[in-house]
Amino acid sequence: MGFKKGFLWGGATAANQVEGGVFECGRGLANVDLMPHGKDRYLVGTGKKISNHIEKGVYYPSHQAVDFYHHYQEDIALMAEMGFKTFRLSIAWTRIFPNGDEEKPNEAGLEFYENIFKECRRYDIEPLVTINHFDCPMYLINKFGGWRNRKMIDCFVKLARVLFERYKGLVKYWLTFNEINMILHFPFVAAGLRFVGDENPYQAMITVAHHELVASALVTQIAHQIDPENQIGCMLAAGSYYPETCRPEDYWKALCDDRESYMFIDVQSRGYYPSYALKWIEKRNASVPFIEGDKEILRENTVDFISFSYYSSRVSSACPDKGKQTESNIFASVVNPYLKSSEWGWQIDPLGFRITINELYDRYQKPLFVVENGLGAKDTIEEDGTIQDDYRIDYLRKHIQAMKDAVDEDGVDIIGYTTWGCIDLISNGTGEMEKRYGFIYVDRDNLGNGTFKRIRKKSFYWYKKVIESNGEQLE
Ligand code: BG6
């Protein structure tokens, strides 16, 4: 028993949170480059404050991030030292197509990722590539209104085709869109969506989501045509909802909240909009902008596996003015009194991880890939230069144990596990650097000071043993 042979242990990142080098190799401007540090970040991310260009005097943490752009060889060597079997990273769309609608791709951008993939292969690390982790070219946002326009499908398909052709034999595992349900919660970041006037925001979000779903299905089809070895996954910001009490109304609310999360990956996995989703959309005076052929495309090109992020479970209450809410990942929930929280108010629930895994497997009966899990915490460098991050080890140990229980006790098929931010990176939600997830510390602070020096934390050596023992040694 235990994790199967070849289980893909590793870590995960996203281009805009690690790379930096925003103006290198002819890269164009993207929505994620306009996410400031500080109080405006949430407003820009939700599309409530419009930002069209880089403003003087504003600090944008992703512009340098942790400078993976110049450090990738050193970083991949450190991952190899931990024994990584896989490394999840994303493609910055504007490195490949700086505006998004050019005829030809930017060779310098393609080379950058090719070098990374070759570096991974040198160490037998399987790249896991998110084609779109929250990037959208600003040129396309200004020209078309981003994903609300169907023309985006062509631009995205062109990007994906270039990637599949160029990296054939180097990359096999692909995710189309990171956390597709984030469209409903952080629309400018998730899909470059900004609301105009007094439009119905639900119509805008459903239009955007439908275009991404069709694009995802087309890209899945092309990936399989170009290389039958390609494996394509959808990606969900997961975390099951518990009812606050056993009042039937609370249970019903929890079920509805879960469905709001599942809605889009139901389409990617089963090939059609479920009836509850169509009703959800109708009740919000919106409709799915189907055109002829869409239904067939969705039906015939479902994903090969289900990937997801899990940080915490959530709680639903039927009581509309329910008091205290958690700070959790963008979309808040009612506080669970039985759980402890991280320094950022995210509630810690390893059993909730096993529950979420089981729910996803029951629902889809496709292999699962856990592509984000971890604890964002402040780290201190001791006088002797070490970082004793026992709190992170504790979080990960309990979550890996819960995942192991799901495999051993419940028989779930899991392909791999990548911890979020295996190397410290910029927080998506807050833009902070000091909310650290990594096994590898990066000397950089919230205001952009620091040398970018990399330091191995205590968890680095712990995770190395976990991987070496294929998840048997968790102490
Ligand atoms: C996920 C995203 O929602 O959560 C990541 O895919 C993000 O991009 C991660 O970084 C953790 O959230 P945060 O706000 O702590 O960075």
Boltz pocket constraint, residues with backbone or C-beta under 6 A from the ligand:
constraints:
  - pocket:
      binder: B
      contacts: [[A, 14], [A, 17], [A, 178], [A, 179], [A, 237], [A, 309], [A, 329], [A, 372], [A, 376], [A, 420], [A, 426], [A, 427], [A, 428], [A, 429], [A, 430], [A, 435]]
      max_distance: 6.0
